[in-house]
């Protein structure tokens, strides 16, 4: 459920509602009274909202391992703790991947490396316009909340966790610690910056230095940046999490009794138009991208994965991939 505080926000929901009408979803627009019925105990002043009862929901910590197990059961081989350093090419086409454990010969590669994709492609002379942003999240201890429905407001969102607590974030608010790429690509993001300027916390500090220390060019027989930094695990921003809790408690006072169980953050890769890149790279036949999901990777992953698989295998694509083509940039 997404809820709006004013007519302008509600107009965006109404526009989306009209756009998906041909899909015959069970989406409906909600009045403020209907919001109060579905999520009782609130004191927020809502103009209205939008709700799709059939929307799927999954716990990421469970879903990721379950998907991996299902893939293995169907014949996939997953090799952990093994970085792909670069690609091998022959006659201008992909002929293999060079990993830290050796080479794997192949003629098709799908790059789905998230925020690492730009650096990986840059080493191949391919410029992917994505920038990293950091999203902070918190989880409460088990709590009798107002609903099991996932709710997104303009300045907070919450959903029920499997343990009975709630996962909460300051919706749309992101940290933007500057890196060299922000300076190189910043002008391409000006429309986004104007739209989201109140939600971005821009800073210059240690992230800039750490990013500069990572190589942008390397050989396949040398240790890569992906071995030097195995996992991106940024610290959560306590101020953003506290702000999210204040906003939520004002709207639903039941969360006054919420106690913090965990806080974490993650790095997302954002494209200039906030849409992913899913498609082949014309300059390097055999290479297909599925990256730049701009914070929507988990929710769209089933369909995005199917589309990417269709493109790699040469099957009829699930949908028209044109809006997601790499060459649009």
N, C-alpha and C positions, 0 to 999 in steps of 0.2 A: 504494500500500500504506500503510495506517495501522496503527501498532503501539502496543501498550498496555504500561504498566509494572506495572499492578496490576489487581485484579479489578474495581474500580469503573470504570476506563477501558475494560476489556474488555467490561463489561456494556453500555456505550453502543454499542460496535460490534455486539454481539449483538442489541441492540434494533433498530438500523438494518437489520441483516441480515434480521430477521423482517419489518420494515416493507416492504422492497422485494421480498419473496418473490413476490408476485403478478406482478411484472414479468418474472420468469423470466430474470434477469441471470445472468452467469457468476461472480457474487460467491461467495467462499468464505471461511470463517473459517480462520485459520492458527494452528498451534501454534508454540511457540518454536523447535522443531526445523525446522519448515517455513520460518520466517523465516530461520534460519541457512543453509538450503539456497539460498534465493532471493537472499539478500544475505550472502554469506560474509565471513568475517574480522571479524565483530562481537564485541564484548565486553560488550554491554549485557545487562541482565537483563529479558527481555520475558516478559509473561504470555501474549501471543498477539497476533493481528492480524487484519486483514481485507483482502482483495485482490480486485480486479475486473480480470481480464486484458484485457478489451475496452475499458477506460476509454480515452478519447481523450486525446491530448496534443499541444500545439502550441507553437511558439515565438512569443511575442507580437509581437516585432519583425517577423517574417515574416507572421504571420497577419493583422495589422491592415491592412497594405498589400494583401495578397492579397484580403481581403474587399472592400476599397474598389475594387480593380480589377474584381472580379467584379460589384459593384453597378453600376459605370459601364458595363460591357459589357451590362448588362440595362436600361440607360436612365436610371440615376440620375445626378443632377447634384450634384457635391460642390464646395462653395465654401469654400475655406480662407481663413484670416486675415480672417474676416468675422463679427463677433459679432452675435448676435441680441440687441437691446436689450430688447424687450418685445413684447407681442402687441397687435394691433388688434382691437377688438370692435365688433360692431353688433347691436343688439337682444339684448344679453346673450350673444352667441355669438362664437366666434372668426371673424374675417374677414380676418386677415392677420398677418404678422410684420414688425416694424420692425427692420431691420438697420442697421449703420453705413453701408451703401452704398445704403440705400433700402428701400422697402416691397415685400413679396411678398404678393400677394393669395392667400388660400387659406381653406378652411373646416375643415381638419383639421391639427392640429399634434401632433407627438410630441416631448415634452420628455425627453431622455436626457442630461442635463447633469451627472450625477454629483454631486459635492459642491457644485456651483454651483446645483443645482436649488432648494434651499431659498431662496436669496437671490432668484433669478429669480421664484419664485412669491410670495415675500413682497412684492415690488413690486406684485403684482397683488392683494394682500390675501388670499392663500391660504397657510395655514400648513401646511407640510410638516415633520414632526418627523424631522430627520436631524442627526447631529453628525459633524464631521470627526475622523478619527484618522489617524496617520501610521505606515506600515509601512516598515521598513528591510530592505534586501536586499543581498546581495553575490554576486559571481561570481568563481570561481577561474580560474586559468590551466589549460590542458589537463592532465588528470590521469587516470591509470588507476584508476578508482574501483571500488567493489565490485559495482555493478549499473547497468543502464540504467533500472531501475524507479524511478519517483518515490516517495519514502518520506517519510511524515509521522509523526514521533514527538511526544510531548507538548511537548517543549521545543526542537525543531528540525525542519526539513524540508529535503530536498535533491532535486534533479532534474538530469539530464544536460543540459548546454547543447549547442547545435549545434556549437560549436567544440571540443568535447571537455572543457571544464571543467564545473563544477557551479554551479548557482544555489542558494544557501543562505539560509535566514532563521530567525529565532527564532520558531517557529510560535506564533501567538496573542499574542505580545508586541507591544504597540503604544504609541507615544507619544501622549499626550493633552494637548497644549498648550491650555490653557483659552482659550476665546473667550466672547463675550457669550452665544452660543447655548448653551454648556454650562451657564451659570448659569440661563438661561431654561427649559431643557428637562431639566435634570439629574435632577429627581425622577422623570421618566418612565423613566429608565434605571437606577433603583436595583436591580431584579432582575439586570440584566446586570452592574452594577458589583459586586454581591455575588459573582456567579459568577466574574468575571474580574479581581477586584481585584489578584491577584498578578501579572497580566500587563500592567497598565496603568501607564505612567510619566506621572503627572499633573504638570504644571508650569504656572507662571504667569510670562509674560514678554513677549517682543517680539511673539509671535503675537497676543496679546490686543490690543495697541496697533495692529498692522497691520490686524487685522480691524475694529476700531472706526473706522479711517480710511476704510474702504470704505463707500460709500453703501448704504443699505437702501431708499431711495426715489429714483426718478429719472424723468424724462420721456423719451419716445422720441426727442426732438430733442436730447438731451443725451448726452454721453459716459458710457457705462455702466461699472460695475466690471469687466465682462468685457473691456473694452478697456484698462483701466488695468493689469490683471493677466491677460496672455494665457494663461500656463501656470503652474500650481502646480507648483513644483519644489523641494520641501523638501530640506534636507540630511539625509543618512543619519545615524543614531545609531551611532557607532562602538562604543559599549559594548554595545548590543544585538547587533550583528553579531559582536563578539568573543565574547559569551556563547554565541551560536549555534554558533560554531566550536568552542569548548571542549566544549560538550555533544556535538557530533557527533564530535569526535576521541576523546572518552571511549568512545563507542559503537562507532565504527569507526576504529581507529588509523591506517588508511591515509591519512586526511585530515590527519595530522600534516605531510605533505609538501606540502599545498595552499598555493599562493601567491595572494594577492589580485590580481585583475585589474581589478575595478570594484566600486564601491558606490553605491547610489542609494536613494531613498525615494519613496513616493507617498502621496497623500492619498485615503483611502476614506471613503465616506459610509455611516453606520451608522444603521439605524432602531431603534426601541425593542425590536422583536422579532427583529431581525437578518434579516428577510425583506424582499425588494424590494417596491416599489410598482409594479405593472404594471396599468394600467387607466385608465378615463376619470375626469375630475373633474366630478362632477355639477353643481357650482356654475358651471362654465364649459363648456358644450357645445362640442365640437370640440377640446378639449384632452385628450390622453392622456399618461400618465406611464409611463416605464420608468426607474426610478432607485432609489436606496437599496439597492444590491446588497450592501452590508455586507462587501465583500472577496471576493465570489464572482462578480463580473460577468463576467470573462473565461471562466471555466469554464461558466457557464450561458448565455452570450450567444447561442449558436445557437438554443436553445429559447426563451429570453426574447425574442429578436428576432422569432421566428416568432409568438409569442403577441401581442406588441405590434402586429405588422403585421396579424394577424387582427382585432384589436379596432379598429384605425384604419380598416380597409377594410370592416368589417362582415361578415367571413367567420366561419364557425363556428370558435371558438377551439380551438387545439391541445389545451388542457387546460382544466379548470374554473378560471377566473381569480379566483374568490371569495376564496381565501386571500390574494391580493395586492392587493385593492381598496384604494384610497386612503381610503375612508370608514371603514376599520377603526380608524383613529386618531381 
